[in-house]
Amino acid sequence: MAKTYKFLAFDFGASSGRAILAKFDGEKLELEEKHRFSNDPVTVNGEFHWDVLRLFFEIKQGILKCANSGDRDIDCIGIDTWGVDYGLLDKNDKLLGNPYHYRDTRTEGMYDKAFALAPKEEIFKETGIAFNWFNTLYQLLAARLSDDSALKNAKTFLMMPDLFNFFLTGVKKTEYTNASTTQMFNSERYEWSYDLLKKLGLPTDIFTDIVYPGEIVGTIKPELAEELGIAEVPVVAVASHDTGSAVASVPVVDKKDFIYISSGTWSLMGVELDKPNVSDAAMEYNFTNEGGVNKTIRFLKNIMGLWLIQESRRQWDREGTLLSFDELEQEARAAEPFASLIDPDYPAFQTPGNMPKRIREYCAMTGQKVPETTGAVIRCIAESLGFRYRYTIEGMEKVTGNKYNVVNIVGGGIKDKMICQFTANATKRVVNAGPVEATSIGNIIVQGIAMGAIKDLNEGRKIVRNSFDIAEYTPQDGEAWDAAYENWKKIVASTAK
């Protein structure tokens, strides 16, 4: 009888986290959610931070729940999180404060400061990373310019998943896919961009060696294994940037016709390349080159995603209108089509706050009908996301010279069937949706490769197809969506900087 492996994946998103136990019998994956928890950042003295020790507590709770439910015999553990954020350790390996949240406002004005030291074009050619206000490069520059004591006393820099791996194993390494999100890493040379760091006056001696997906970081520390009731099992470097793990799970049949959307708080839309594309056209579209499994490149675009719906719902909750996501979808389906459209990536939508009010202000500013009801606001968001996806695909095709006929959506966003259908309608392409737990599954696939249970990524993707249902959406109402798309482009152009 073939061995049944048990892989424990921790997947941290911007608002929640989960511990997923996978049992693999050699043919199919069976998933069980062992632990789910909220990820609640905290504002203190005007600064926005992650509650990192609480999150490590939740990791331990996830392991304990496995041990106490008959699954103490796990084979290994892998952790993925969002990108760009980091922790700093002092000379005694003590954590220097709570890591900043990427939506903290300290990076305001850092573009100008950075470009005065290193030209924008040079930064892109060096790193291949799109310009986002939250990139680690600008976070560290903000810390230096504010004379931040943590940076001054830092001896080690670790990305968030690497920090958790360090807490578990005592080993300090930086995983490739997350390092690639920082705009401080060269994915052609596979090393930190030391010359760029020097130009910005940033320390170069705090960065650790790089490990790649499928390598073992270390084993659970003996005292921690005893506390949690498990063996000193390996901790695997998965694709620790959550999008890297999500892309690893895409059950793609034809890699040449492979465009994906990892749908959650952010929509990460892109293709898989063998090497970075740092062309002028790529920079013009603000496409990014992030690392993937097997040293591939996730050539993609960050789109605001379901953040717009999540933040709108939070506002309505504060106002006493408590609606589930299913109820919001029902109201949106009943709302008037194409009555109001927005640019999902408009700067005013980037930070927490009264999102419905900001959307109404955008619509009034652009001379459109103002969406007053909850359904009208949600429909406005959903249709506009579809058009942003279409615009991104057209840009991808122009820059890469390839044609993409199928959109693969993975992640929690596939639960919103309306948005999946709107994506098919807007892009005029077939949409394959699934699996929903894409990030955890990609995490697990790489654990399986590390343990020798899965041959390679291609075999892993076949296992995903055999294990999970994939829904298909075909385009509808093409003429109406084409006309609305032309209108959307005019609206977006009118508000572009």
Secondary structure, DSSP 8 states (H G I E B T S, - for coil): ----EEEEEEEE-SSEEEEEEEEE-SS-EEEEEEEEEE---EEETTEEE--HHHHHHHHHHHHHHHHTTT-----EEEEEB-SS-EEEE-TTS-B-S--B-TT-GGGTTHHHHHHHHS-HHHHHHHH-----TT-HHHHHHHHHHTT-HHHHH-SEEEEHHHHHHHHHHS---EEHHHHGGGS-EETTTTEE-HHHHHHTT--SSSB--EE-TTEEEEE--HHHHHHHTS---EEEE---BHHHHHHHT---S-GGG-EEEEESSSEEEEEEESS----HHHHHTT-EEEE-GGG-EEEEEEE-TTHHHHHHHHHHHHTT----HHHHHHHHHHS-TTS----TT-GGGSSSS-HHHHHHHHHHHTT-----SHHHHHHHHHHHHHHHHHHHHHHHHHHH-----EEEEESGGGG-HHHHHHHHHHHTSEEEE--TTHHHHHHHHHHHHHTTSS--HHHHHHHHHHHS--EEE----HHHHHHHHHHHHHHHHHH--
